[in-house]
């Protein structure tokens, strides 16, 4: 059976970028494929601590799993939910792969350049983060990795490292995850999902944006979220057209409308392209987001912490068994066993 796998950090509440770029696509793919695929959904708690925490990490991680359930995730015996740090093989394998990856490779990672800015005070975890991510994928023979476009570079790096190890030892220790072009197709897009900042649509929607109107948090009041959509930056071309490069604001709204309603983008474009009233489109997207959030919050409130812990503990049993076997194979190759 092939494996679909993804992780999300929990350093604060989720943005609609996290939700539409990863959590919701993962949920839909899980529901579509879990009869004959493993589906691994984990909380990337070790990745979370690259930033100092404020005491809410444990609450946030329970909330993350609740969000999958509220988004409609159906759990069967092939769906495995776990906390990354509860699978200790993760840390061990990361060390071994640290001895395979190069400084040059990691130094080229965009996320490191943005977050670390080459400063001496940048913690080593921020630099090494893609190796931890590669481990998450390779420990479980991940084939399909539903992530937003900002993580594609890390998937390509994972492929390089896996191929290097297999080549060095002359055997297929690791499954090579699919290329990012294939990943994007698997998620039903041409080149990956990148939800934009509502005020500065050249940028991705990010937790760290300062202006409250820039981002929609999944815990936002639905009416307040709708207002943010109504005030989103668009353009002055005067005609609705999907063009992420030249018209990222309006294109972002078209993309959000498609994802929220689980419609193909083409269908939304057929309906809106060529029209001239931006306000009508904004109203439509605002309504879609408001409705989605209201339903989502209602479901979220019905899920108990107990349900979440039960799922995680079950998933961790499966995950440790599988991960320990893969780690052992790697340790043997490196003459550690
Ligand atoms: P993280 O926690 O930064 O983000 C979680 C997911 O949300 C996606 N995302 C977006 N997608 C579209 N538009 C946006 N504006 C946007 N902002 C965030 C991210 O691409 C990601 O999919 N390293 C990962 C977590 C991770 C992981 C893994 C993922 C750890 N190990 C193994 C897959 C496989 C991260 O920090 O994502």
Boltz pocket constraint, residues with backbone or C-beta under 6 A from the ligand:
constraints:
  - pocket:
      binder: B
      contacts: [[A, 5], [A, 6], [A, 7], [A, 8], [A, 9], [A, 10], [A, 17], [A, 18], [A, 19], [A, 20], [A, 21], [A, 22], [A, 23], [A, 44], [A, 47], [A, 132], [A, 133], [A, 134], [A, 136], [A, 137], [A, 145], [A, 146], [A, 147], [A, 148], [A, 149], [A, 150], [A, 151], [A, 193], [A, 194], [A, 195], [A, 196], [A, 204], [A, 205], [A, 206]]
      max_distance: 6.0
